[in-house]
Amino acid sequence: MSGSIFGNNIKVSTFGESHGVALGCTVDGIPAGLSLSKEDIQAFLDRRKPGFNPLSTPRKEDDEVEILSGIFEGKTTGTPIALIVRNTSQESGDYSEIASYYRPGHADFTFDSKYGFRDYRGGGRSSGRETIGRVAAGAIASKILKSLGVSVEAYTARIGPVKADLSKYNRENVLALPTAMPDKEANDLALDYVAEMRAEYDSVGGVMECRITNLPAGIGEPVFDKLDAKLAGAVMSIGAVKAVEIGDGVMVSERLGSENNDAFEIKEGKISKKTNHSGGILGGISDGSVITVRAHVKPTPSIFKEQHTVNKSGEEIDIKIKGRHDPIIVPRAVVVMESMCALTVLDLMICNMSSTMEGMQNFYKS
């Protein structure tokens, strides 16, 4: 299987299946000398682990990370960092029945079509547990960015019809509330809505957003490696994401140019913009404004309602899916989005270090 490696300067390779022995990643290209501990990575993994809040699958996993290489005496060595998380709560018997049929909304049919064989236990490689490797790598990228003054923060913007009031943005709420919403009132309404849908054996979709602040102007490569293109590809690679927007996104298609253009001005002696419809990116390159990325997430496809499908014998059948599943994917996917954005930005920042002769001369002549 190809397609499990992400990045150019920072390369992340993820491995493992939902019901295998372990999942994890190798991260290559991290500079030597970064202070990095297990706790730095565990804090990110704890935000996505299952079984610890009312919006999560009952499957309880501690998701405890093990660092196998690349760190010595508390600092990165510049060599590949290998990280694993062992599965401890598999109940593969819940999935034995689905080996013979294709679940609606899942990758069962497409995996069989491509490979002629699949790991049907919890979705195997297409399971949300694959994101463990992404989050572990993202924790490292985020720590590097923080040391450079760049902040990457994702949150839940909407669950079903319930929208967060971003004027009430509180980062502590994002990290503490089960919905990962920045607005406590919206969190409470969303919990009630999910509970209603869960009682009807259904699931819920939503929207998550990521804000990247203090990223200097000039990050991103013109043409194929545009910053917005790379961010969109990174976020779209998260399994449940079905649409990605930058800045005002789809709303710009309804406007006139005079309404959508962001006017430049001089503010505190620096060039800035009066508005930020572009979401901080012009021509695929950061302009110094806040970068906003928005992702629309589908409802969890594993629902307990009866559904119609077909089996491998070509018969049409009705099924009821068993197992342990999230009623909504969004809250646990927030840290995945944050991680993918951090990895993307860091990768392009490293690339930007060689964009001018002056930059190279300053580095090598200093």
NORNORQUI-V433479 format. One record per run of one state. SS is the DSSP state (~ for helix, > for strand, _ for the rest). FROM is the first residue (numbers start at 0). TO is the last residue. If there is no record, write none. Layout:
# NORNORQUI-V433479
ss:SS from:FROM to:TO
ss:SS from:FROM to:TO
This chain:
# NORNORQUI-V433479
ss:_ from:0 to:3
ss:> from:4 to:5
ss:_ from:6 to:9
ss:> from:10 to:15
ss:_ from:16 to:20
ss:> from:21 to:27
ss:_ from:28 to:33
ss:> from:34 to:34
ss:_ from:35 to:36
ss:~ from:37 to:47
ss:_ from:48 to:63
ss:> from:64 to:68
ss:_ from:69 to:69
ss:> from:70 to:71
ss:_ from:72 to:73
ss:> from:74 to:75
ss:_ from:76 to:79
ss:> from:80 to:85
ss:_ from:86 to:90
ss:~ from:91 to:99
ss:> from:100 to:100
ss:_ from:101 to:106
ss:~ from:107 to:114
ss:_ from:115 to:119
ss:~ from:120 to:125
ss:_ from:126 to:126
ss:~ from:127 to:146
ss:_ from:147 to:149
ss:> from:150 to:158
ss:_ from:159 to:160
ss:> from:161 to:162
ss:_ from:163 to:164
ss:~ from:165 to:167
ss:_ from:168 to:169
ss:~ from:170 to:175
ss:_ from:176 to:179
ss:> from:180 to:180
ss:_ from:181 to:182
ss:~ from:183 to:198
ss:_ from:199 to:202
ss:> from:203 to:203
ss:_ from:204 to:204
ss:> from:205 to:212
ss:_ from:213 to:221
ss:~ from:222 to:224
ss:_ from:225 to:225
ss:~ from:226 to:235
ss:_ from:236 to:239
ss:> from:240 to:245
ss:_ from:246 to:247
ss:~ from:248 to:253
ss:_ from:254 to:255
ss:~ from:256 to:259
ss:_ from:260 to:262
ss:> from:263 to:266
ss:_ from:267 to:268
ss:> from:269 to:272
ss:_ from:273 to:279
ss:> from:280 to:281
ss:_ from:282 to:283
ss:> from:284 to:285
ss:_ from:286 to:289
ss:> from:290 to:296
ss:_ from:297 to:305
ss:> from:306 to:310
ss:_ from:311 to:314
ss:> from:315 to:318
ss:_ from:319 to:326
ss:> from:327 to:327
ss:_ from:328 to:328
ss:~ from:329 to:351
ss:_ from:352 to:355
ss:~ from:356 to:364
ss:_ from:365 to:365
